[in-house]
Each structure stands twice: as C-alpha cells, then as structure tokens.
C-alpha cells in the first residue's frame, strides 16, 4: 500500500504540518455559501469541520483549501470553519443535504439512514494493519457510504482516518481488560451512533448519551467518569488535563469523512467539479498514512502530560473482537440487517486471514 511507504508518508506529513503556518487561510469568513459565475469572479464555498485547530485533520483541511485554490487558479475559494463553528456535526450534515453548507468534514450521522453508522462497527478493523483495505476506495464500506449519502443529495468524498477511538477516564474501571465483566463506571457515548453505544454496554459499562461538543464539560462536571469517542489526538487536545487514563483499545476506527452538497457541486463547471472532488479524495487517501504516526505521537504527548496510556496488544484486541462479534454484532444486525452484518463478517475474514 503506497501510503505506508516511509518516503511518501514523510512527504505528506511535512506538507500537512507546513500548513499550520497558513492558518489565516481558514479563520472563517462571512461570504456564506454563495458564489458567482466564472465571469463574475471566484465561487466561494464553505467547508465546516468538527475538529479543533491543532488536530491532524485541521492541517489536512488547510491543505484542501490551498490545493483547490491553486488547481482551480483561484476560480474556487474554500471558506474554512474549524472547531464546530457552524454547529454540531448532526446539524451541519443536514445543512449539507439542503445545500446551506457546501462541504463537511466530520462524523456522518446515522439518524436518517442507520447504514451510515456502519463505519463505526466495533472491532471490524483490528488496527492499522488492515484499515486501508477495509476503508479505502473500492471497499465494501466505501461503496456503501457513497450509495447511502447519494440518496440524501450528498456526495461522499472519502473517509478521513484520524486514528482509533479509545476510552478516556477519570476512574479506573473494574475488570478493565476483561470483556463483558462489570466495569462499575459510567461513560459518555454519542447518542447518534448506535455502534458506539451497544459495545460499551456489552463490555460492562454504564452509558449516558451526550453530544460530542459537550463531552469534555460532562467529564469535568462529574456527570460521567469518562468518554468513548476520541482518538489519542482528541483526548490530548480536549481532556488531557482531566482524564487520568486512556485505553487505546482499537475498538472503533475514527473514520470521519469528507462529504459535499450535490447542489453545491452542480454550481461548478465540469472541470472545476473534477478538481474539487479530486482534491478531497486525494487528501482522504493521505489521511490513512498520516493517522498512524499521529497516533503514536499523541500517545506520547498524553504520557508526558501524566495520563496513563493502556494500549491493547494485538492478542487483547482479538480477544475483545471475538467477544464483540459474538455478542454485539447480532444486536447491530437488528439495525443494519443480518445480510449486511454477514457481508461485514465476510469482508473482515477476507482481510484478516479468516478471523
């Protein structure tokens, strides 16, 4: 896989980190989603992201802004709004459907179509060893997301792999490494993504549904003992001054996505439409290579901040995966259908050597 080659990875990371110096390109402006014809001047389009400045995806998004401007020779300008400035991802996605927001980088909610939660299938991937084959272009999940979002007048432009979601806690759970045993602590889970809720319950945690934007405040206030929903990068940026432990358990790929409004894309000339969608897909592919090195870096930053990092071994991941696939996947089949879950089993077995 070409993105895993060291030379390519180093080049991509250097480009992306360089873009941190160009943050002025993405402060968010007041031009809205309106645009003009080529004769009247550049078309200005809005890109909303749920992740804050300092997150790896922020620099990827800055590179999107730069490349689109450069390759369209200024005909298309992306007005970038990081850090949830335009609202929670559930609201922003609905606005992409309506053409109010042109592009979104974020979690695609499953409130309208349950299939959109499938990329968060617990222990579908076991780690960076298989993530590109399971989530890259042409994969079962990629094609499913393209089909499901198309029905909502949205163009799926590729996954942005940010790492693996883990658990950040302020209390040590009982039986912390035993799947299914009572943990006796309460964890925040996202209310809009069932695949992140059921496995936490099956593993033995108490759960409370809290929106992503309110998770850090809920932990700080003692409403919950921790959260499920953040990579090491996000745990460092948001809650490293609060949590005491992070469990890097590799249960969910943090697979946010680039999506665009088809109404917005229809405003572009065929040439510029190809350029714009091509840039998003290019940077989607780049994220796979950046994510692994980024994950290692922020695990180190968490430890330096005094947070205990518990990284599951591959054997521990397989033990938890066997439990979740036997216990949780049948529950999710009631939402996704048994047919789709069996397709996922077959895909995982193909990629993971029959596991």
N, C-alpha and C positions, 0 to 999 in steps of 0.2 A: 504494500500500500504506500503510494508515493508520499503521503503527508507524514508518514512515520520516519522518513529518511532524515537524518540529522541535518544535512545541509539545507534542505527545504524548510525544515522546522525552524532552524535558527534564523533563516532569512525572513520568514513570516513573522516570527516573534519580534525581530528587530524593527520591521516595518510598523507593526501594530504599536509597539511601545513608543516609537518615534512620534506617533500621532497624539500622544498625551501632551506634546508641546503645542498642539494646534487646537486646544480646547475652545478657543474663541470661535471656531467654526461651528460649534454646536451648543451655544448657550440658549438657544430657543428664541424665536422672534415673534413678531406679530403679523406675519404675512398669511397665516392660516393655510388652508389647503388650496387657495385659489391660484390660478395660473393664467397664462396668456398663450396665444398662438406664437409660433416661431417668429412671425413678423413683428409682433408687439413686444417681444422680449422674452426673457427666460421664464420657464414654468417652475414655480416654487411648490414643493411638495413636502408634507410633514412626515417625519419618522418619530414615533414615540417608543421609548424603551422603559421597562420597569426597573432596570438595574441602575445603581448609582454610579457617579463618577468614581473611578478607581477600580471598578470591576473589569475583568478581562473583556467582557462584551462591549464595554464603553469604547475601548480603543478599536475594536473591530468595527463598531458603528461609525466612528470617526473616519476610518479608512473607507467605508462605504460612501460617506459624504464626499470625501476627496476624489475617489475614483469616478463617481458618477459625474461630478462637475468636470473633471479632466477629460473623460472619454466622450462626453456629450459636447465638449468645447463650450461649456457654460450655458447650454440650452436648458439644462435641468439642474435646479438647485435644491438640495435637501435641507430643510429646516429641522434640526435635530433637537428633541426634547428628552433628555435622560432623566433617570431618577423618579419616574412616575409623575412627571409634571402635568401630564394630560389626564391623569386618573389611574385607577386600578386597572390591571390588565383585562379584567372581565368587561369593564365599561369601554375601554379603548378598542377591544376586539369588535364589540357591537358597532362602534363608530366606524371601524374599517369596513364592516359589512354595508353600512349606509353610505360610505364614501365621504364621511366627515373627516376622518383621519386617513391619510393615504397609505402609510406603511406602519407596521408594528413589529418591534422585536420584543417578544415576551412569551409567556405561557399561553397556549391556545386553550381556552376553557372548554369544558365538556358539557356545559349547561344546555346547549342547543342540540348537540349530537354526542351521545355518550362515547362514540368511537374516537372522538378527539382526545379522550383520556388514555387511550391505549399506549402511547409512547411512554407513559409512566408505569407501565405494567411492572410490578415488583419482581426483581430478580429475573427479568427477561435477559438482560445482559449481566455478565459476571465481572466485568471490569473493562479496562481499556484494551484488553487483548481482542475483544470481539465487537466493540462498539461501532466501528466504522462499517463493518459488514452488515450489522443489524439495523443501522440508522442512516446509512449513506444513500446516495441516489440509486434508484432501481430496487431498493429493498422493499420488503413487504410493508413495513411501516411508512416508508416514504410515499409509496404509491397510495396507501390508504389515506394519508393525510391530504394528499393532493386531491383525491376524489371527494373526500368529505368536506373540505373547505370550498371546493368549486361549487358545491350545491348551495353555498351561502354567499355566492358572488365574491369570493375571496381567492386570491392566487397564493398557493403555498410555494414559498421560495427556498425552502430548505431548513433543516434543523440547525440550531446554533448549540453545539455541545459545550457546556460550561463545566463539566466535571460530573461528579456523582453526589447526589443528595445524601446527607448524613443527619445525625441527631446531635443537636447542641443542648446540653442540660446543665442545670444548676444543682441537681441532686443525683446521686448515684442510684440507678435502679437496682432492685433486687434481681438476682439471676441474670445479670447483664448480658451474658453470652449464651444463654440457653433459650432457643426459640420456643415460644408457647408458654413458658413459665411466667407466673405473675411478676410484673415489674414494680407495681405499687407506686408509680408516679404518673402524673397527668401531663400529656404532651399536646402541644398545638399541632393541628393538622389543617390543611386547606379545605374549606367547605366545598369548593367547586371541583375537586379532583378526587373522585372515589378511590382510584387505585392507590392513593397515598393514605387513605383512611383505613380501609379494611386490613391491610397487612400490619399496621400498628396495633390494631385491636387484637388480631390473631397472635401477634408476638407477645402479647400480655400487658400492653399499656392501656391506661385510661386516656381518652382523647376528647378534645374540645375543638370545634371548628372556629377558626379565627382568620380573617383576611390577612393576606401576605403583608400588607402595609402596616398592620397593627401587631404583628408577631413580636417584635422586639419590645414594644411597650408592655405587652401582656406578660412576657417573661420578667421584665424589670419590676412590674407591679405585683408579681407573685400569683397571678391568675393561673399560670401553668408552670410546670417545672422544667420546660424546655420546648424545643420545636423540631418538627420534621419539615424540611422544605428548603434547606440551604446547603450549598457546597462549602468546602473549607474557605474559599474566597469570600463568600457571602457571610459566613459565620465570623470571619475576621473583621470585615468591614462593619457589620451591624452589631454584633453581640460579644465580641471578644473581651469586653470589659465587664460582661455579665456572667457568661457561662463559665463553668469550671471544667467541663469535659466535652469533647466532640468525638462521637463514634462515626468513623468513616467505614460504614458497613456495606457500601456499594449496592444498596437495595434498589435505588432508582437512578436512572440517568437524568441529569438535569438538562433536558432537551427542550429549551425554549426554541422559538422559530422565528424566521422572517416570513411575514405574510403581507400581501398588498391588496388594496381595493381594486377590483377589476374595473370599476367605474373610473378610478384614478388612472389606471394603466391605459384605458381607452382614450384618455386625453393626449397621449403621447403619439408621436409618429411611429410607424413600424420600426424604423431604425433605432430611435431612442428607447422604445419599449424593450427591444432586444438588449440594448446596452444596459439599461437599468436592471432588468431582471437578471442579466448575466452577472452583474457585479454582486448582487445579493447572493446568488448561487455560488459564486467564487469564494466569497467570504464565509459562507456557510461551510463549504468544504475545508477552508483553512482552519475553522474553529476546532475541528477534530484533532489536529496536530498540536494546536496551542493549548488545549484544555489539560492534557496530561502533565505537561511541565508546569503549568499554572497551579494545578492541584498540589503538586509536590512543594512548590514554593510557599503556598499559603498554609499548608500543614506545618511547615517550619515556622512561619510567622505566628501561628497560633501557639505553638510550643514556646516560642520566645516571649509571648505575652502571658505565659503562665497557665495556659489551658492544656489539660491532659488530652492527648490525641490517642485514641484507640483505633488502630487500623486493622480491620479484619484480614486475616490471612486468606489465601485462596481456598483452603480447606474449610475455614469457617464460613466463607461465602457459599460454598457448595452445600454445607450442612443447612444453612438458613434457606438457600434457594430450594432445596429438596422439600423442606417443611412448607414454605410459602406456596410452591407449585402444587403441593398436595392439598393444602388447607385453604389458601386464599383464592387461587385461580378458579376453583369451582364456584365460589361466591361471585367472582367477577364475570363468570360465564352467564350469569343471570342478567347482566347488564350488556355485555359485549356480544352475546350469543355463544353457544357451545362451538359452533362452526369456526368462529374467529379465534377463540381460545385454542382450539385444536390446530389451527394454522400457525398460531404463535408457538405452540409446543413443537411442531414440526420444524419451524424456522430455527428455533433455538437449538434443537437437537442437531440439525444440519450444520450449524455454525460451530457448536460446542462439542462436536465429536460424539453425539449420541446421548449427552447428559440430559 
